[in-house]
Amino acid sequence: MTTDVAAIPVKQPRSTRTYALAATAAFVAITAVAYVLLLGTGPTQLSPLEVIEVLTGGGSRQAINIVWDLRLPVAIVTVIVGAALGLAGSWTITMTRNPLASPDFLGISGGASVMVVAGTAFIGPSLSLGFSGFWARAGLALVGSLTVLVLLMVLGGFGSSRRVVLIGFSLSLMFQSAVSYMLLRADINSASQAQLWIAGSTGMVRSDTVVPLVLGILPFLIIAGFVGHQVKYLAHDDDTGLTLGIDVNRVRTILLICATGLVAVTVAVVGPIVFVALVAPHLARIVARTPTPTQWCSAASGAAILSTCSVISGLLRVSVPAGLMTSIFGGTALVFLTIVGLRKTSA
C-alpha cells in the first residue's frame, strides 16, 4: 500500500496559522499586563503607572528599590517558568498523543521533587534556600526526572498512551508518599524549608536566580530547536513522519528528554508548580483553534497562567504560594476539559 505524500498536511491552512499567531499575541499581552501588576503587588502596593515610571527610568527611590531589587527577579522567573512548563507540556502531550500526559501526571515532576527533598532532608538545608545550591538541586532534579522517564519508556514503551499515563500517575502517588515520609524523618529546620519549597512558590526567588535559570533551560531549548519543527508531523500518527523520512523515535526521545530537562530546572528553582504544564497546552489549542497544541502558543499560555495566578496570590491578604493557586485553577480547568471531552464523545 502506498501513501499519497501530496495529501499530507505539510503546511497549516492560513486561517489556522492566523488564529495561532493571534492566540499567542493575546497570551503575550495578558502576560505583559500580569507582569506589570506583579511588579506592583506586595506589602507595599504600587500602581501600574508607578511601575511603568520606574521601568522607564523614573520613580521615587523607594519604588525603584522595590521594583528592581525585590520584585523584578520574581516577575522574570515567573514568566520564564510558566513558559517552560507550557512548552514542556505541549511536547509530552503531543509526543504521547494523550491529553493527560503532562509532566505532572507522568510523574516527571514528582521524580524531580523527591530527589530534591531527599537532598534537602538528608544532605543539608542549604539545598532548599539560597541559590548557591542551585546546580546541586538541578542535578538532583534532573536525575530524578530522567529516571522516571526511563521507567516510563521501559514499562510503558509509549506503545499505549493510557498505560504510560497510568504508570506515571501511580509513580506520582508513590513520590508524594515518599516526600511525606522524608519530611517526617528530617529535622525540623530542614523539613520546614523543604515544605516551603515543595508548595511551589516564586517568593523565594532572588536576583541571583535569573541567570542560572536561563543557563539551565537554554541547552534544552537549543537541542529541541533542531527537531521542534517536526512536531506537527508526529501529532496524529507515526506514519506521516515515516513517510517524510523523519526518524520518529529519535524526535520523540529528544523532545521528551528536553521536556524532562525543562521541568527539572524549574522544579529546582521554584519547586513543583502543578497543572500549568497540563492546562496551558489545552488552553492554547482551544484559543488557537488548532487540533493539537502549538509549541510557542503553549509557552505563552503557560506564562500567562502562572503570571496571573501569581498576581492573584499576591493580592490575597494571606500568603498563598503560586503553586497552590495553579492547583485551584488547574483543577477547575481539568474538570471543565473532562466535561467537554465527555460531551464530545457522547455526541
Secondary structure, DSSP 8 states (H G I E B T S, - for coil): ----GGGS--S--HHHHHHHHHHHHHHHHHHHHHHHHHHH-SSS---HHHHHHHHTT-S-HHHHIIIIIIIHHHHHHHHHHHHHHHHHHHHHHHHHT-TT--TTTTTHHHHHHHHHHHHHHHT-GGGTSSSTTHHHHHHHHHHHHHHHHHHIIIIITTT-HHHHHHHHHHHHHHHHHHHHHHHHHS-HHHHHHHHHHHT--STT--GGGHHHHHHHHHHHHHHHHTTGGGGGGSSS-HHHHHHTT--HHHHHHHHHHHHHHHHHHHHHHH----SHHHHHHHHHHHHHT-SS--HHHHHHHHHHHHHHHHHHHHHSSS---HHHHHHHHHHHHHHHHHHHHHHHHH-
